[in-house]
Amino acid sequence: MAGHDLSLAKLYEGHTDALSIMAQLGRVDTESPDTWGTCSAEAPDGRTIIELRGGGHVQVRGAKCWCSGAAHVDHGLLTGWFADGRGPQLVTVAMSQPGIAVGASAWQAVGMAGSSSVDVVFSGTGGELVGHVGDYLLRPGFWQGGAGIAACWYGGATALGEALRHSLEKAPQAARSAFRLAALGKIDMSLRATAGVLRDAAFWIDQHPPADASGVALRARLAAEACATLVLDEAGRALGAGAFCRDARFARMAADLAVFVRQSHGERDFAALGERVAPAHNKSWDL
């Protein structure tokens, strides 16, 4: 799906992520035809506070940033914090009720514009608790979902690689310069290597569904980020300004991927992976 439309993949991921989280934590809403969005980002200038009202019911106050699709979904699954500092705690809210203000002014990016990632302010909005404090981060699906995002970055990179391949396929022999062929060769090597990492991650997760997948997911994400960065650069240079100015699909995918891949935490993720690899028993480099 990401290779077709990254913004659509982001919206779909938010819906399926919410259903997966609730199923993992014992709440089954998967039979409903309603659409869901997951709002779990913790921004420095926005925090959602949860006030207990009894019987699992709560009121939600404060801001939630970068809520993809919030203006269009029926329900939101969001992380919040209690006044005493405990959290994160998952809460569901019906998005059609009063006390919810959705604003789009904070999102200025051209890339991923179709994801409708808006800020939402809750003013005493009614909600229901899902699971317990910390469940959102502690469940196995947290890191499994992180590996899924790596597959989205990879999908966007394949679309750009295909654009270059298609251009060379239909080009006359005189236009198939060594420079452009070399760019395609670099892209092929990067995509194939990253595909191997993603397949290994998927196989490992399937074989160890309840286990900590943090190392597997970090490796997949960092590989996919490096691949996306290389493909953006090589395809852009090989195709030139014409692809960005006259090919709407290429231009949108390039803009979307450049924004989407910045969900990576860069050097922090490399350090986190290194911490997991450092113990002597993690000898995983043998063929």
Residue pairs with C-beta under 8 A, 6 or more apart in sequence:
1 8
1 9
1 12
1 152
1 155
2 9
2 151
2 152
2 153
2 154
2 155
2 156
3 155
3 156
3 158
3 159
3 162
4 155
4 159
5 114
6 112
6 115
6 152
6 155
6 156
6 253
6 256
6 257
6 260
7 112
7 113
7 114
7 115
7 256
8 114
9 152
9 155
10 68
10 112
10 115
10 117
10 152
10 260
11 37
11 68
11 69
11 115
11 116
13 145
13 148
13 149
13 152
14 36
14 37
14 38
14 68
14 69
14 73
15 35
15 36
15 37
15 38
15 69
15 73
17 38
17 77
17 145
18 36
18 37
18 38
18 75
18 77
19 29
19 30
19 36
20 141
20 145
21 38
21 77
21 90
21 130
21 136
21 139
21 141
22 28
22 29
22 30
22 77
22 92
22 130
23 30
24 139
24 140
24 141
25 90
25 130
25 131
25 135
25 139
26 131
27 130
27 131
29 36
29 75
34 73
34 74
34 75
35 69
35 72
35 73
35 74
35 75
36 73
36 74
36 75
36 76
36 77
37 67
37 68
37 69
37 70
37 73
37 75
37 76
37 77
37 95
38 76
38 77
38 78
39 64
39 66
39 67
39 70
39 76
39 77
39 78
39 79
39 120
40 78
40 79
40 88
40 136
41 64
41 65
41 66
41 67
42 79
42 88
43 63
43 65
43 66
45 63
45 65
46 62
46 63
46 64
46 65
46 119
47 62
47 63
47 80
47 81
48 60
48 61
48 62
48 63
48 64
48 78
48 79
48 80
48 81
48 91
48 122
49 60
49 61
49 62
49 80
49 81
49 82
49 83
50 58
50 59
50 60
50 80
50 81
50 82
50 83
50 87
50 89
50 91
50 127
50 129
51 58
51 59
51 60
51 61
51 83
52 58
52 82
53 59
53 126
56 128
56 129
57 126
57 127
57 128
58 91
58 126
58 127
58 128
58 129
59 124
59 125
59 126
59 127
60 78
60 80
60 91
60 93
60 122
60 124
60 125
60 126
60 127
61 122
61 123
61 124
61 125
62 80
62 121
62 122
63 119
63 120
63 121
63 122
64 78
64 119
64 120
64 121
64 122
65 106
65 119
66 107
66 117
66 118
66 119
67 76
67 78
67 102
67 117
67 118
67 119
67 120
68 115
68 116
68 117
69 115
69 116
70 76
70 95
70 102
70 116
70 118
70 120
71 102
71 104
71 116
71 118
72 116
73 95
74 94
74 95
74 96
75 92
75 93
75 94
75 95
76 92
76 93
76 95
76 120
77 90
77 91
77 92
77 130
78 90
78 91
78 93
79 87
79 88
79 89
79 90
79 91
79 136
80 87
80 88
80 89
80 90
80 91
81 87
81 88
81 89
82 89
82 133
86 133
87 133
87 134
88 133
88 134
88 136
88 137
89 129
89 131
89 132
89 133
89 136
90 129
90 130
90 131
90 135
90 136
91 127
91 128
91 129
91 130
92 127
92 128
92 130
93 100
93 122
93 125
93 126
93 127
94 126
97 125
97 126
98 125
99 122
99 123
99 124
99 125
99 126
100 120
100 121
100 122
100 123
100 125
101 120
101 121
101 123
102 118
102 119
102 120
103 118
103 119
103 120
103 121
104 116
104 118
104 119
105 119
106 118
106 119
107 113
107 117
107 118
107 119
109 259
110 255
111 255
111 256
111 257
111 258
111 259
111 260
112 255
112 256
112 259
112 260
114 256
136 142
140 209
140 210
140 211
140 212
140 213
143 212
143 213
143 214
143 216
143 217
144 205
144 213
144 217
146 213
146 217
146 218
146 220
146 221
147 198
147 201
147 202
147 205
147 213
147 216
147 217
147 220
147 221
149 221
149 263
150 198
150 201
150 217
150 220
150 221
150 223
150 224
150 225
151 198
151 220
151 224
152 260
153 221
153 224
153 225
153 227
153 228
153 257
153 260
153 261
154 191
154 194
154 195
154 198
154 224
154 227
154 228
156 228
156 253
156 256
156 257
156 260
156 261
157 190
157 191
157 194
157 224
157 227
157 228
157 231
157 232
157 257
158 191
159 249
159 253
160 231
160 232
160 235
160 250
160 253
160 254
160 257
161 184
161 187
161 188
161 191
161 231
161 235
163 235
163 239
163 243
163 247
163 249
163 250
163 253
164 180
164 183
164 184
164 187
164 234
164 235
164 238
164 239
165 184
167 180
167 239
167 243
168 176
168 180
168 181
168 184
179 238
180 238
183 234
183 235
183 237
183 238
184 234
184 238
186 230
186 234
187 230
187 231
187 234
187 235
190 226
190 227
190 230
190 231
191 227
191 231
193 223
193 227
194 223
194 224
194 226
194 227
197 219
197 220
197 223
197 224
198 220
198 223
198 224
200 216
201 213
201 216
201 217
201 219
201 220
204 213
204 216
205 213
205 216
214 272
214 276
215 273
215 276
215 277
218 269
218 272
218 273
218 276
219 273
221 264
221 269
222 264
222 269
222 270
222 273
224 261
225 261
225 264
228 257
228 261
229 261
232 254
232 257
232 258
235 243
235 254
236 243
236 244
236 254
239 247
239 250
243 250
243 251
243 254
244 250
244 251
244 254
245 251
265 272
276 282
277 284
